[in-house]
């Protein structure tokens, strides 16, 4: 680039002051009106066209067009209301397409405020666009309306641009005042100049300058809020409205306006927000926001749930809800973090199809090491001062998370901060958690999820929800008594007499991590809310096998999340109402006594007395149904429960989202009589996802006996092989495929199942977990977990087979008689053909059918 090449502004006198423009210059005009900006744009464009330059007009403002229609000018119509990322990415794409040497005119940047609400993001936009224009050897014009931006934003733009000029219309004369002219100077360059005819004359007399700036200062005094960010001015205006009882209509309009900038974009969520939040509610939320922008789906769901319950006319929920004490990090902080660290070009590269995953991996690594802007760090510090050394959890709360149709369950990270140590140590721990959550937006699972659901080009900013951990100190541990997941619609009814509409809970002792995740060796208690004492298993042996064995809690001495066995917790004398939550495991106690450990208390967490002797189950059902009525949709809730000394349940609804359900409306009639030789398997219950009648073209089977004998490295290789089959073979439209394997799919412990990631099974039509008791490979009925949310959202049907159960039949002889197609499909993996079997369905076809009402499940050969 030859930056010494002069470019004319169209005004010879102005060229003289500035020593001309240079290739690479971004020129920002601070004006009082669009007429003033237009006065300088026209001659610049005319001169550029005379010199044969390509002129590009970026049209996005609310004002009248700056340039008339002309075949010589390329106009790009842009919509900033689609979000900062979409807008900035589209402009980046246009600049790339236009290439080097074009001249640009941008509409007034101040008009972006109506779309983004905060001029900090205007500064971010300029910081990512200006350097790219400079690289492409362009000259570009921008404008700012002087009174609409904070001093901080003006300074950020000044630091980035090459030329910054103040324009004043004073006493019927134009005055220009160059504030920055990069790599040029003269004795009078930075003085104010008055336009006289074609000349711009410097105000060399002090009285003239005093007269001009005194007039400007008086105007500034009349607008005392001019140095505030537009975001803060918006809420000052809202505060004034909230104090005016007569301004009901204006208040409701302001509610809608603020919701569009702080709550979300999805129509159904905005409708709920306008219904549930008043203006004062939104002002209260704003006092707890660090930065600007949306608070994200997880935060909105939590706040909506609280409002719905507290406003419910038929029950006094104040007696049962913990007080809300959360903070929020606005979604714009996510972009500011990327811009502040100079990663925007890499972020744009990640949006391209060919570098979607590779650039994300590079960006993810960088995001784990970045620094935060000073103003954001100050907000973090104040937040930690507020919580003191009380444990908190930093949770993802992205724009698309927890919406209707997109739960993003478990796709983004959340982290507990036990919050012990010096203020500096606690701040470092908190910032590390924020970095990890921001980086999780670039994980392969999250990217695959977005891509599969057509969201890969949508704005997906990451806001944060910071919550005080619910619970109490018990010795040097901190945890809630109970936690879990509740769903208002139960597609996993395991008894014909159960009503799916009644809802269900997954309940655990301690932190809720064991309720939302599949944890090796542990099972939460499943509770059908219309029959809370009925278990999905039959005898005491199953009760012992399918129960919770360990508790997740926070260790304030070690300053970390910790897992403690129930036996150790009981042995340490931790104060808990054990008899309310469990029954003594007499058989295990006898075994311990025989080994010399007499008197040790061993508990099985059945929650029998809690469910039989307290109103807990009916209270949770009432809560779920109250939320469902207002959502007009089934809901999925994460909660904690603590009890007062009087035995009153105090519930903290930490998350609420629309439940992803599938198939319950499909009418299925399973044939009454199917010849045994035509049946591959048949079972009663143990499936999730509603009714189904699905033809199958392929079966993929992982041989249990062979799998358990593999070395650890080969067990991981089996997972990778399944992933390759997922991409090569499985297709829900053309090649519907059933995947069957021993134990738990997706476990982190290969001894319990195949350790696939979700992106390695996302194309399968149905997923089966097969019990193999001799290898201790047992399915987990994970309804309500993040894993289940993934299955439902991806439209994957789930089933569990227990061949040793008399209500399950598996025709293994038929399966073994089928030819294995693995070697032909994957020659490089032929050494594993004794473990992984791939069967093409016979020409007459295979069909998988399930009926929720009768709880019948069957896979059979069609005629």
GUGU-825468 format. One line per field, with one value per residue (C-alpha): x, y, z. Coordinates in nm, 3 decimals, padded with zeros to 5 digits, m for minus. Last residue first. Example, Ala and Ser with C-alpha at 12.3 -4.5 7.8 and 13.67 -1.06 7.14 Angstrom:
BEGIN
x	01.367|01.230
y	m00.106|m00.450
z	00.714|00.780
***
This chain:
BEGIN
x	m04.375|m04.198|m03.919|m03.951|m03.847|m04.088|m04.167|m04.489|m04.558|m04.933|m04.990|m04.640|m04.647|m04.324|m04.245|m03.919|m03.957|m03.720|m03.751|m03.858|m03.516|m03.333|m03.187|m02.816|m02.613|m02.299|m02.118|m01.857|m01.654|m01.536|m01.505|m01.242|m00.945|m01.151|m01.116|m00.927|m01.176|m01.467|m01.779|m01.676|m01.522|m01.825|m02.088|m02.137|m02.366|m02.680|m02.697|m02.575|m02.879|m03.128|m02.967|m02.967|m03.345|m03.376|m03.684|m03.756|m04.032|m03.854|m03.555|m03.216|m03.223|m03.249|m03.289|m03.288|m03.446|m03.386|m03.532|m03.314|m03.488|m03.181|m03.369|m03.492|m03.153|m02.969|m03.229|m03.182|m02.809|m02.871|m03.076|m03.456|m03.493|m03.162|m03.271|m02.912|m02.804|m02.587|m02.243|m02.125|m01.951|m02.161|m02.462|m02.467|m02.763|m02.817|m02.838|m03.025|m03.011|m03.249|m03.229|m02.851|m02.710|m02.605|m02.397|m02.039|m02.138|m02.267|m01.923|m01.859|m01.723|m01.874|m02.005|m01.938|m01.572|m01.513|m01.573|m01.668|m02.005|m02.149|m02.350|m02.415|m02.406|m02.356|m02.429|m02.706|m02.723|m03.038|m03.001|m03.235|m03.051|m03.222|m03.388|m03.229|m02.883|m02.629|m02.359|m02.051|m02.089|m02.224|m02.008|m01.704|m01.829|m01.888|m01.524|m01.413|m01.602|m01.451|m01.108|m01.177|m01.236|m00.920|m00.712|m00.856|m00.765|m01.056|m01.207|m01.525|m01.598|m01.584|m01.849|m02.067|m02.066|m02.131|m02.421|m02.497|m02.830|m02.922|m03.233|m03.485|m03.854|m03.990|m04.320|m04.270|m04.456|m04.279|m03.911|m03.794|m03.785|m03.763|m04.116|m04.210|m03.968|m03.941|m03.638|m03.552|m03.901|m03.988|m03.909|m04.148|m04.445|m04.605|m04.955|m05.116|m04.963|m04.849|m05.094|m04.921|m05.086|m04.825|m04.910|m04.647|m04.373|m04.119|m04.075|m03.820|m03.924|m03.945|m03.693|m03.657|m03.336|m03.229|m03.574|m03.473|m03.717|m03.762|m03.949|m04.104|m03.990|m04.013|m03.631|m03.649|m03.587|m03.361|m03.452|m03.262|m03.411|m03.367|m03.689|m03.810|m04.140|m04.433|m04.597|m04.855|m04.567|m04.821|m04.988|m04.656|m04.519|m04.816|m04.799|m04.436|m04.491|m04.804|m04.616|m04.331|m04.572|m04.752|m04.421|m04.302|m04.626|m04.451|m04.501|m04.491|m04.246|m04.001|m04.051|m03.950|m03.657|m03.490|m03.132|m02.986|m02.804|m02.516|m02.460|m02.143|m02.198|m01.960|m01.672|m01.498|m01.536|m01.846|m01.991|m01.930|m02.122|m02.402|m02.422|m02.438|m02.742|m02.903|m02.900|m03.074|m03.348|m03.314|m03.421|m03.630|m03.421|m03.103|m03.221|m02.873|m02.601|m02.270|m02.143|m01.820|m01.926|m02.250|m02.059|m01.805|m02.077|m02.261|m01.942|m01.790|m01.740|m01.570|m01.601|m01.309|m01.167|m00.985|m01.117|m01.449|m01.529|m01.829|m02.059|m02.134|m02.276|m02.200|m02.389|m02.718|m02.937|m02.994|m02.798|m02.932|m03.291|m03.230|m03.125|m03.421|m03.668|m03.868|m03.725|m03.893|m04.002|m04.353|m04.366|m04.423|m04.728|m04.879|m04.543|m04.343|m04.022|m03.685|m03.420|m03.078|m02.834|m02.464|m02.184|m02.062|m02.247|m02.491|m02.542|m02.845|m02.930|m02.575|m02.478|m02.768|m02.558|m02.644|m02.893|m03.048|m03.388|m03.487|m03.849|m04.156|m04.470|m04.843|m04.925|m04.760|m05.029|m04.920|m05.143|m04.952|m04.628|m04.289|m04.388|m04.094|m04.283|m04.331|m04.463|m04.408|m04.039|m03.841|m03.465|m03.288|m03.147|m03.177|m03.011|m02.816|m02.435|m02.141|m01.880|m01.635|m01.883|m02.225|m02.251|m02.586|m02.750|m02.821|m02.515|m02.531|m02.592|m02.397|m02.571|m02.348|m02.408|m02.259|m02.344|m02.480|m02.565|m02.689|m02.466|m02.429|m02.793|m02.922|m02.998|m02.717|m02.469|m02.557|m02.528|m02.203|m02.059|m02.161|m02.017|m01.694|m01.634|m01.617|m01.892|m01.703|m01.434|m01.670|m01.744|m01.374|m01.285|m01.561|m01.440|m01.083|m01.212|m01.378|m01.068|m00.850|m01.100|m01.103|m00.722|m00.704|m00.972|m00.773|m00.891|m01.224|m01.488|m01.612|m01.650|m01.871|m01.845|m02.081|m01.992|m02.186|m02.345|m02.505|m02.857|m02.842|m03.221|m03.318|m03.683|m03.841|m03.544|m03.314|m02.994|m03.009|m02.876|m02.628|m02.660|m02.359|m02.339|m02.098|m02.184|m02.126|m01.991|m02.001|m01.663|m01.787|m02.086|m02.094|m01.717|m01.719|m01.966|m01.764|m01.451|m01.630|m01.763|m01.411|m01.287|m01.549|m01.436|m01.072|m01.135|m01.075|m00.762|m00.733|m00.581|m00.870|m01.007|m00.687|m00.733|m01.096|m00.997|m00.760|m01.020|m01.286|m01.062|m01.042|m01.414|m01.581|m01.278|m01.437|m01.783|m01.670|m01.786|m01.457|m01.275|m01.483|m01.378|m01.016|m01.046|m01.216|m00.941|m00.778|m00.796|m01.038|m01.252|m01.304|m01.368|m01.598|m01.794|m01.854|m01.913|m02.200|m02.393|m02.443|m02.292|m02.577|m02.611|m02.828|m02.984|m03.340|m03.504|m03.573|m03.925|m04.161|m04.346|m04.342|m04.532|m04.870|m05.096|m05.396|m05.323|m04.981|m04.781|m04.490|m04.486|m04.485|m04.228|m03.992|m04.020|m03.961|m03.643|m03.497|m03.591|m03.443|m03.114|m03.086|m03.180|m02.930|m02.886|m02.892|m02.672|m02.457|m02.173|m02.233|m02.608|m02.744|m02.897|m03.054|m03.262|m03.419|m03.499|m03.663|m03.883|m03.968|m04.098|m04.331|m04.235|m04.470|m04.676|m04.406|m04.161|m04.395|m04.445|m04.072|m04.013|m04.264|m04.119|m03.755|m03.534|m03.415|m03.435|m03.205|m03.249|m03.591|m03.709|m03.612|m03.841|m04.133|m04.112|m04.077|m04.402|m04.566|m04.441|m04.556|m04.906|m04.917|m04.776|m05.015|m04.834|m04.509|m04.216|m04.160|m04.134|m03.841|m03.667|m03.719|m03.552|m03.257|m03.260|m03.224|m02.953|m02.754|m02.768|m02.688|m02.358|m02.335|m02.121|m02.417|m02.628|m02.596|m02.753|m02.802|m02.445|m02.321|m02.494|m02.333|m01.993|m02.038|m02.107|m01.806|m01.600|m01.681|m01.646|m01.320|m01.181|m01.269|m01.130|m00.800|m00.730|m00.584|m00.919|m00.786|m00.939|m01.111|m01.137|m01.389|m01.614|m01.530|m01.532|m01.413|m01.122|m01.060|m00.691|m00.537|m00.372|m00.239|00.136|00.130|00.091|00.049|00.107|m00.258|m00.484|m00.668|m00.889|m00.942|m01.180|m01.420|m01.641|m01.930|m02.089|m02.440|m02.334|m02.191|m02.251|m01.985|m01.791|m01.540|m01.292|m01.130|m00.878|m00.682|m00.936|m00.868|m00.773|m01.038|m01.302|m01.214|m01.208|m01.553|m01.682|m01.539|m01.682|m02.025|m02.223|m02.542|m02.456|m02.204|m02.398|m02.128|m02.030|m01.821|m01.628|m01.396|m01.078|m00.955|m00.621|m00.764|m00.561|m00.704|m01.059|m00.977|m00.840|m01.159|m01.407|m01.312|m01.260|m01.555|m01.793|m01.658|m01.710|m02.067|m02.092|m02.004|m02.276|m02.538|m02.901|m02.803|m03.066|m03.163|m02.799|m02.690|m02.826|m02.524|m02.300|m02.435|m02.445|m02.115|m01.943|m01.671|m01.395|m01.266|m00.895|m00.861|m01.128|m01.499|m01.569|m01.361|m01.522|m01.865|m01.782|m01.660|m01.980|m02.186|m01.984|m02.033|m02.409|m02.451|m02.234|m02.396|m02.751|m03.023|m03.135|m02.831|m03.008|m02.792|m02.867|m02.551|m02.536|m02.285|m02.241|m02.180|m02.533|m02.657|m02.941|m02.888|m02.642|m02.682|m03.009|m03.263|m03.206|m03.284|m02.939|m02.826|m02.688|m02.322|m02.242|m01.956|m01.769|m01.530|m01.280|m01.264|m01.109|m01.433|m01.615|m01.386|m01.436|m01.814|m01.800|m01.589|m01.801|m02.121|m01.995|m01.894|m02.234|m02.405|m02.236|m02.371|m02.719|m02.703|m02.697|m02.471|m02.158|m01.856|m01.702|m01.488|m01.242|m01.087|m00.769|m00.604|m00.505|m00.424|m00.639|m00.500|m00.246|m00.526|m00.553|m00.481|m00.727|m00.989|m00.931|m00.941|m01.276|m01.363|m01.195|m00.909|m00.686|m00.310|m00.086|00.162|m00.008|00.132|00.000
y	m05.901|m05.669|m05.799|m05.684|m05.430|m05.407|m05.179|m05.192|m04.941|m04.977|m04.601|m04.501|m04.712|m04.813|m04.947|m05.022|m05.170|m05.386|m05.441|m05.714|m05.674|m05.772|m05.483|m05.430|m05.536|m05.365|m05.554|m05.386|m05.611|m05.899|m05.648|m05.454|m05.560|m05.447|m05.080|m04.971|m05.160|m04.946|m05.018|m05.356|m05.462|m05.348|m05.538|m05.823|m06.094|m06.180|m06.514|m06.357|m06.127|m06.410|m06.607|m06.299|m06.274|m06.046|m06.080|m05.854|m05.894|m06.188|m05.963|m06.113|m05.939|m05.592|m05.360|m04.981|m04.754|m04.406|m04.241|m03.978|m03.659|m03.438|m03.236|m03.554|m03.722|m03.411|m03.348|m03.710|m03.657|m03.336|m03.542|m03.543|m03.912|m04.090|m04.451|m04.564|m04.881|m05.143|m05.276|m05.472|m05.720|m06.012|m05.780|m05.695|m05.459|m05.319|m04.946|m04.872|m04.559|m04.472|m04.267|m04.224|m03.901|m03.745|m04.041|m03.910|m03.546|m03.671|m03.778|m04.154|m04.331|m04.680|m04.828|m04.867|m04.978|m04.697|m04.432|m04.092|m04.239|m04.141|m04.456|m04.646|m05.022|m05.248|m05.128|m05.089|m04.827|m04.826|m04.670|m04.480|m04.464|m04.214|m03.965|m04.035|m04.077|m04.316|m04.460|m04.243|m03.978|m04.197|m04.483|m04.262|m04.174|m04.541|m04.601|m04.322|m04.486|m04.826|m04.657|m04.543|m04.907|m04.994|m04.763|m04.920|m05.274|m05.480|m05.770|m05.580|m05.507|m05.870|m05.994|m05.688|m05.700|m05.346|m05.360|m05.125|m05.199|m05.060|m04.983|m04.920|m04.829|m04.619|m04.627|m04.422|m04.308|m04.098|m04.015|m04.258|m04.636|m04.870|m05.008|m05.366|m05.526|m05.700|m05.773|m05.898|m06.040|m06.220|m06.570|m06.503|m06.454|m06.116|m06.114|m05.801|m05.564|m05.241|m04.960|m04.624|m04.281|m04.006|m03.722|m03.817|m03.827|m03.586|m03.349|m03.072|m02.912|m02.532|m02.392|m02.327|m02.298|m02.234|m02.274|m02.251|m02.435|m02.391|m02.695|m02.636|m02.884|m02.650|m02.629|m02.503|m02.749|m02.711|m02.792|m02.727|m02.696|m02.757|m02.723|m02.862|m02.724|m02.847|m02.568|m02.297|m02.119|m01.988|m02.326|m02.514|m02.296|m02.366|m02.735|m02.764|m02.594|m02.795|m03.117|m03.007|m02.939|m03.271|m03.457|m03.266|m03.295|m03.508|m03.862|m04.084|m03.902|m03.790|m04.123|m04.318|m04.099|m04.420|m04.326|m04.651|m04.590|m04.766|m04.690|m04.839|m05.014|m05.306|m05.271|m05.599|m05.760|m05.953|m05.619|m05.476|m05.766|m05.719|m05.347|m05.435|m05.655|m05.406|m05.120|m04.872|m04.677|m04.332|m03.970|m03.912|m04.153|m03.970|m03.631|m03.481|m03.360|m03.493|m03.751|m03.823|m04.190|m04.081|m03.873|m04.152|m04.409|m04.170|m04.140|m03.794|m03.604|m03.264|m02.927|m02.719|m02.482|m02.760|m02.625|m02.505|m02.847|m02.803|m03.100|m03.390|m03.690|m04.056|m04.385|m04.285|m04.580|m04.822|m05.123|m05.112|m05.070|m05.338|m05.584|m05.476|m05.567|m05.426|m05.135|m04.821|m04.738|m04.661|m04.446|m04.117|m04.240|m03.925|m03.746|m04.021|m04.011|m04.130|m04.148|m04.052|m04.320|m04.357|m04.585|m04.346|m04.016|m03.931|m03.558|m03.351|m03.523|m03.595|m03.229|m03.125|m03.067|m03.274|m03.563|m03.653|m03.638|m03.692|m03.576|m03.655|m03.502|m03.572|m03.533|m03.869|m04.040|m04.365|m04.675|m04.853|m04.836|m04.718|m04.367|m04.213|m03.951|m03.756|m03.403|m03.135|m03.214|m03.174|m03.197|m03.235|m03.111|m03.205|m03.108|m02.826|m02.828|m02.683|m02.900|m02.803|m02.903|m02.880|m02.533|m02.473|m02.488|m02.281|m02.163|m01.786|m01.748|m01.593|m01.613|m01.540|m01.409|m01.588|m01.444|m01.677|m01.461|m01.690|m01.843|m02.186|m02.202|m02.448|m02.715|m02.947|m02.661|m02.536|m02.886|m02.953|m02.625|m02.702|m03.054|m02.934|m02.671|m02.308|m02.175|m02.356|m02.086|m01.827|m02.072|m02.142|m01.773|m01.696|m01.973|m01.841|m01.494|m01.628|m01.813|m01.505|m01.285|m01.529|m01.531|m01.152|m01.119|m01.366|m01.725|m01.908|m01.865|m02.221|m02.119|m02.372|m02.382|m02.393|m02.511|m02.499|m02.790|m02.942|m02.880|m02.645|m02.615|m02.520|m02.574|m02.300|m02.132|m02.263|m02.135|m01.925|m01.603|m01.778|m01.821|m02.021|m02.055|m01.923|m02.087|m01.917|m02.018|m01.742|m01.586|m01.230|m01.234|m00.854|m00.817|m01.081|m00.876|m00.558|m00.729|m00.864|m00.516|m00.370|m00.644|m00.537|m00.174|m00.279|m00.485|m00.857|m01.059|m01.371|m01.716|m01.964|m01.766|m01.833|m02.209|m02.180|m01.956|m02.219|m02.495|m02.268|m02.193|m02.566|m02.635|m02.379|m02.337|m02.458|m02.334|m01.984|m01.846|m01.945|m01.703|m01.418|m01.514|m01.530|m01.174|m01.072|m01.208|m00.879|m00.935|m00.646|m00.755|m01.109|m00.992|m00.716|m00.980|m01.181|m00.865|m00.784|m01.077|m00.906|m01.062|m01.131|m01.135|m01.356|m01.323|m01.451|m01.527|m01.894|m02.003|m02.198|m01.946|m01.685|m01.939|m01.848|m02.046|m01.988|m01.639|m01.720|m01.397|m01.534|m01.851|m01.680|m01.423|m01.691|m01.896|m01.588|m01.505|m01.855|m01.872|m01.529|m01.624|m01.945|m01.772|m01.488|m01.164|m00.966|m00.661|m00.447|m00.480|m00.626|m00.660|m00.663|m00.313|m00.396|m00.677|m00.430|m00.195|m00.484|m00.565|m00.195|m00.188|m00.483|m00.836|m01.133|m01.066|m00.868|m01.147|m01.420|m01.243|m01.184|m01.558|m01.647|m01.398|m01.501|m01.193|m01.178|m01.027|m00.722|m00.529|m00.648|m00.661|m00.295|m00.185|m00.403|m00.273|00.083|00.044|m00.086|00.215|00.458|00.310|00.329|00.682|00.813|00.639|00.823|00.679|00.399|00.657|00.836|00.504|00.410|00.736|00.658|00.307|00.436|00.680|00.389|00.197|00.511|00.529|00.842|01.140|01.324|01.306|01.674|01.790|02.161|02.173|02.043|02.328|02.582|02.418|02.451|02.824|02.868|02.670|02.906|03.235|03.124|03.025|03.364|03.545|03.354|03.478|03.211|03.068|02.880|02.957|02.693|02.825|02.765|03.048|03.110|02.791|02.846|02.642|02.506|02.451|02.107|02.167|02.515|02.455|02.145|01.773|01.442|01.079|01.028|01.330|01.348|01.616|01.821|02.109|02.214|02.521|02.569|02.910|03.023|03.148|02.806|02.484|02.268|01.976|01.782|01.579|01.243|01.096|00.769|00.578|00.338|00.554|00.812|00.540|00.417|00.778|00.848|00.535|00.639|00.993|00.841|00.883|01.053|01.423|01.430|01.246|01.021|00.991|00.757|00.801|00.535|00.540|00.198|00.021|m00.319|m00.336|00.000|m00.123|m00.424|m00.199|00.015|m00.273|m00.449|m00.136|00.041|m00.237|m00.247|00.128|00.091|m00.193|00.053|00.268|00.055|00.001|m00.236|m00.166|00.192|00.259|00.166|00.503|00.666|00.504|00.743|00.572|00.450|00.582|00.366|00.396|00.075|00.006|m00.356|m00.625|m00.584|m00.942|m00.912|m00.580|m00.731|m01.028|m00.800|m00.599|m00.916|m01.025|m00.689|m00.701|m01.067|m01.026|m00.706|m00.833|m00.887|m00.535|m00.402|m00.462|m00.392|m00.263|m00.256|00.018|00.015|00.361|00.428|00.323|00.610|00.646|00.948|00.945|01.014|00.823|00.969|00.872|00.537|00.411|00.088|00.176|00.098|00.290|00.156|00.382|00.223|00.490|00.630|00.965|01.145|00.895|00.976|01.351|01.316|01.091|01.337|01.633|01.464|01.332|01.668|01.841|01.508|01.506|01.853|01.761|01.449|01.671|01.785|01.630|01.424|01.314|00.999|00.947|00.603|00.654|00.361|00.556|00.903|01.214|01.552|01.761|01.783|02.163|02.187|01.909|02.106|02.411|02.202|02.052|01.724|01.531|01.459|01.153|01.187|00.880|00.868|00.559|00.345|00.000
z	00.551|00.790|01.007|01.366|01.628|01.921|02.213|02.415|02.694|02.623|02.632|02.521|02.203|02.033|01.686|01.503|01.155|00.951|00.576|00.333|00.168|00.485|00.686|00.627|00.927|01.062|01.337|01.557|01.785|01.560|01.277|01.470|01.251|00.951|01.042|00.731|00.516|00.641|00.434|00.297|00.627|00.824|00.622|00.873|00.729|00.932|01.118|01.440|01.447|01.402|01.684|01.907|01.900|02.203|02.424|02.719|02.977|03.143|03.215|03.123|02.784|02.947|02.647|02.673|02.415|02.276|01.964|01.801|01.682|01.731|01.989|02.156|02.173|02.292|02.561|02.676|02.717|02.912|03.156|03.184|03.096|03.156|03.194|03.238|03.061|03.235|03.145|03.448|03.213|03.341|03.344|02.977|02.945|02.594|02.529|02.209|01.994|01.713|01.395|01.393|01.252|01.584|01.700|01.680|01.752|02.087|02.198|02.214|02.522|02.460|02.784|03.156|03.137|02.889|03.161|03.018|02.921|02.585|02.523|02.842|02.877|02.576|02.223|01.968|01.691|01.477|01.132|00.899|00.564|00.334|00.571|00.908|00.756|00.905|00.681|00.634|00.904|01.185|01.060|01.121|01.470|01.547|01.447|01.683|01.971|01.886|01.889|02.246|02.342|02.150|02.370|02.686|02.583|02.456|02.653|02.748|02.380|02.267|02.509|02.446|02.061|01.934|01.688|01.399|01.229|00.886|00.677|00.950|00.915|01.204|01.387|01.701|02.011|02.271|02.306|02.568|02.601|02.897|02.873|02.782|02.543|02.206|01.995|01.646|01.591|01.266|01.406|01.695|01.457|01.518|01.660|01.799|01.546|01.717|01.655|01.680|01.678|01.674|01.916|02.176|01.913|02.047|02.335|02.396|02.721|02.714|02.960|03.331|03.534|03.893|04.046|04.412|04.634|05.009|05.146|05.487|05.754|06.053|06.071|05.709|05.428|05.126|04.767|04.444|04.098|03.725|03.527|03.192|03.069|02.859|02.655|02.714|02.890|03.142|03.190|03.193|03.473|03.699|03.602|03.706|04.041|04.120|04.042|04.268|04.555|04.499|04.524|04.834|05.033|05.299|05.432|05.122|04.894|05.163|05.336|05.026|04.919|04.792|04.878|05.006|05.332|05.502|05.872|06.014|06.348|06.295|06.054|06.131|05.789|05.902|06.012|05.665|05.507|05.758|05.675|05.304|05.364|05.598|05.346|05.572|05.402|05.255|05.230|05.541|05.750|05.650|05.774|05.722|05.958|05.831|06.080|05.893|05.854|05.683|05.429|05.385|05.314|05.083|04.881|04.847|04.521|04.530|04.360|04.479|04.741|04.933|05.262|05.120|04.970|04.742|04.696|04.462|04.647|04.585|04.564|04.403|04.314|04.027|04.156|04.513|04.400|04.135|04.405|04.617|04.344|04.051|03.857|03.721|04.077|04.193|04.508|04.323|04.127|03.969|03.997|03.830|04.030|03.897|04.170|04.035|03.921|03.984|03.865|03.599|03.599|03.323|03.368|03.470|03.799|03.913|03.862|04.085|04.397|04.701|04.724|04.393|04.220|03.857|03.855|03.642|03.496|03.542|03.171|03.096|03.308|03.468|03.472|03.197|03.396|03.281|03.176|02.989|02.790|03.112|03.060|03.328|03.356|03.678|03.714|04.043|04.368|04.730|05.058|04.901|04.928|05.123|05.291|05.566|05.834|05.675|05.526|05.359|05.018|04.708|04.521|04.466|04.096|03.809|03.473|03.177|02.825|02.527|02.190|01.924|01.624|01.348|01.081|01.246|01.353|01.092|01.353|01.245|01.232|01.579|01.729|01.543|01.671|02.029|02.013|01.850|02.118|02.001|02.228|02.507|02.485|02.639|02.920|02.978|02.978|03.230|03.463|03.444|03.524|03.839|03.956|03.898|04.083|04.377|04.389|04.385|04.654|04.870|04.907|04.880|04.610|04.577|04.213|04.039|03.665|03.368|03.019|02.696|02.513|02.824|02.698|02.398|02.455|02.101|01.997|02.209|02.374|02.647|02.480|02.164|02.316|02.544|02.919|03.038|03.414|03.676|04.007|04.339|04.680|04.948|05.010|04.958|04.725|04.686|04.666|04.394|04.190|04.245|04.110|03.804|03.724|03.750|03.522|03.268|03.277|03.238|02.923|02.977|02.894|02.679|02.750|02.719|02.426|02.233|02.244|02.140|01.850|01.711|01.743|01.593|01.295|01.220|01.275|01.047|00.820|00.492|00.585|00.673|01.008|01.174|00.946|01.088|01.442|01.324|01.189|01.519|01.745|01.846|02.222|02.284|01.988|02.121|02.479|02.349|02.158|02.477|02.682|02.446|02.593|02.926|03.237|03.479|03.857|04.074|04.419|04.375|04.709|04.775|04.690|04.917|05.133|04.855|04.642|04.792|04.560|04.330|04.199|04.046|04.036|04.240|04.031|03.693|03.807|03.936|03.619|03.403|03.593|03.551|03.185|03.116|03.282|03.079|02.753|02.766|02.963|02.639|02.591|02.816|03.066|03.409|03.469|03.826|03.829|03.489|03.643|03.888|03.599|03.417|03.716|03.753|03.396|03.454|03.364|03.317|03.002|02.821|02.907|02.784|02.451|02.420|02.479|02.209|01.958|01.996|02.006|02.364|02.713|02.711|02.385|02.267|02.628|02.673|02.389|02.496|02.853|02.719|02.526|02.843|03.038|02.771|02.785|03.165|03.192|03.460|03.746|03.661|03.856|03.607|03.328|03.496|03.549|03.183|03.074|03.300|03.152|02.797|02.905|03.045|02.717|02.513|02.699|02.911|02.812|02.657|02.973|03.062|02.736|02.802|02.930|02.595|02.411|02.642|02.582|02.204|02.234|02.458|02.203|01.916|02.108|02.266|01.926|01.784|02.090|02.056|01.706|01.482|01.382|01.081|00.742|00.531|00.174|m00.100|00.016|00.380|00.585|00.943|01.077|01.429|01.500|01.461|01.125|01.211|01.255|01.030|01.088|00.912|01.018|01.126|01.129|01.462|01.612|01.296|01.381|01.109|01.123|00.883|00.897|00.987|01.329|01.416|01.223|01.380|01.230|01.440|01.237|01.307|01.061|01.088|01.299|01.583|01.883|01.789|01.770|02.118|02.244|02.101|02.273|02.611|02.583|02.544|02.226|02.113|02.133|01.847|01.579|01.439|01.073|00.860|00.534|00.390|00.184|00.081|00.061|00.169|00.491|00.603|00.544|00.762|01.036|01.034|01.050|01.377|01.589|01.427|01.519|01.874|01.911|01.790|02.043|02.318|02.166|02.334|02.231|01.946|01.680|01.767|01.847|01.495|01.383|01.546|01.285|01.020|00.683|00.547|00.234|00.087|m00.173|m00.335|m00.377|m00.274|m00.260|m00.323|m00.210|00.108|00.195|00.138|00.365|00.644|00.605|00.640|00.945|01.117|01.064|01.156|01.465|01.586|01.554|01.295|01.376|01.188|00.853|00.550|00.200|m00.012|m00.276|m00.562|m00.713|m01.084|m01.186|m00.968|m00.720|m00.495|m00.211|00.161|00.184|00.431|00.793|00.960|00.870|00.703|00.358|00.296|m00.024|m00.237|m00.479|m00.729|m00.832|m01.186|m01.090|m01.171|m00.948|m00.655|m00.703|m00.702|m00.394|m00.193|m00.310|m00.188|00.147|00.297|00.285|00.362|00.702|00.786|00.662|00.881|01.187|01.471|01.324|01.426|01.095|01.089|00.804|00.761|00.565|00.388|00.077|00.209|00.242|00.147|00.338|00.594|00.586|00.211|00.130|00.323|00.104|m00.213|m00.116|m00.289|m00.009|m00.245|m00.229|m00.206|m00.254|00.037|00.186|m00.094|00.000
***
